[in-house]
């Protein structure tokens, strides 16, 4: 399953993880959009305004969802990393100087 998220946290690793290898790859918006068209995915972007901005950028219907994500061998993340000032409530476009970067994250995890 592919989850589109707005952040990556070590808390997404299962508690029984002993060690692992993370692959983190920066991708452009075209590749990010392609991932959403060829994979089963779910949104875990917790901020409604950011979900709307990412939806417009990737031309996909991405709804805000505050669900927790735990990585396993079948889970991949598409991180939409917002960089910029705090988003004003109800914003419909990126503030001047702000960007959204896309990162693909995979994990190979082992137990203790």
C-alpha positions as CSV (number, residue, x, y, z in Angstrom):
1,X,0.0,0.0,0.0
2,X,1.2,3.5,-0.8
3,X,0.4,6.2,1.7
4,X,0.7,9.9,0.9
5,X,1.8,11.7,4.0
6,X,3.1,15.2,4.8
7,X,5.9,14.0,7.2
8,X,8.0,11.0,8.0
9,X,8.6,10.0,11.6
10,X,10.6,7.2,13.3
11,X,7.3,6.6,15.1
12,X,6.1,5.0,11.8
13,X,8.5,2.1,12.4
14,X,6.9,-0.9,14.2
15,X,8.0,-1.1,17.9
16,X,9.6,-4.5,17.4
17,X,11.9,-3.3,14.7
18,X,15.5,-4.1,15.6
19,X,17.2,-2.6,12.6
20,X,16.3,-1.7,9.1
21,X,17.3,0.1,5.9
22,X,15.4,3.1,4.7
23,X,15.5,4.2,1.1
24,X,14.6,7.9,0.7
25,X,14.5,9.3,-2.8
26,X,13.5,12.8,-3.9
27,X,11.1,12.7,-6.9
28,X,9.5,15.3,-9.0
29,X,5.8,16.1,-9.0
30,X,5.3,14.2,-12.3
31,X,6.7,11.0,-10.8
32,X,4.6,11.5,-7.7
33,X,1.5,11.9,-9.7
34,X,2.3,8.8,-11.7
35,X,2.6,6.8,-8.4
36,X,-0.9,7.8,-7.5
37,X,-2.3,6.7,-10.9
38,X,-0.6,3.2,-10.9
39,X,-0.8,2.2,-7.2
40,X,-3.5,1.6,-4.6
41,X,-3.0,4.5,-2.2
42,X,-4.5,6.2,0.8
43,X,-4.1,9.7,2.3
44,X,-2.6,10.3,5.7
45,X,-2.1,14.0,5.2
46,X,-3.4,15.5,8.4
47,X,-3.8,19.1,7.3
48,X,-6.8,19.9,5.1
49,X,-5.3,23.0,3.4
50,X,-2.1,21.1,2.6
51,X,-4.1,18.1,1.2
52,X,-5.9,20.6,-1.1
53,X,-2.6,22.1,-2.3
54,X,-1.1,18.7,-3.0
55,X,-4.3,17.6,-4.7
56,X,-4.0,20.5,-7.1
57,X,-0.3,20.0,-7.7
58,X,-0.6,16.3,-8.4
59,X,-4.1,16.5,-10.1
60,X,-5.5,13.9,-7.7
61,X,-8.4,13.8,-5.2
62,X,-6.4,13.8,-1.9
63,X,-8.5,14.2,1.2
64,X,-7.1,15.1,4.6
65,X,-6.9,12.1,7.0
66,X,-5.3,12.0,10.4
67,X,-4.7,8.3,10.4
68,X,-1.5,6.8,11.7
69,X,0.8,4.9,9.4
70,X,3.1,2.0,10.4
71,X,5.7,0.9,7.9
72,X,6.0,-2.8,7.0
73,X,7.3,-4.7,4.0
74,X,4.2,-3.9,2.0
75,X,4.1,-0.2,2.8
76,X,5.6,2.7,0.8
77,X,5.4,6.4,1.6
78,X,5.0,9.3,-0.7
79,X,6.0,12.3,1.5
80,X,4.7,15.7,0.4
81,X,7.1,17.8,2.4
82,X,5.9,21.4,2.7
83,X,8.7,24.0,3.1
84,X,7.7,27.5,4.0
85,X,5.9,29.7,6.5
86,X,2.9,28.4,8.4
87,X,0.0,28.0,6.0
88,X,-2.8,30.5,6.6
89,X,-6.2,28.9,7.4
90,X,-8.1,28.3,4.2
91,X,-5.2,28.9,1.9
92,X,-5.7,27.9,-1.8
93,X,-2.2,28.6,-3.1
94,X,1.4,28.3,-1.8
95,X,2.7,31.4,-0.1
96,X,5.5,33.2,-1.8
97,X,8.7,31.3,-1.5
98,X,7.0,28.1,-0.2
99,X,7.5,24.7,-2.0
100,X,6.2,21.2,-1.8
101,X,8.9,18.5,-2.3
102,X,8.1,14.9,-2.9
103,X,10.0,12.0,-1.4
104,X,9.5,8.3,-1.9
105,X,10.3,6.3,1.3
106,X,10.7,2.5,1.5
107,X,11.8,0.4,4.5
108,X,13.3,-3.1,4.9
109,X,12.9,-3.9,8.5
110,X,14.1,-6.7,10.8
111,X,13.1,-7.7,14.3
112,X,15.5,-7.9,17.2
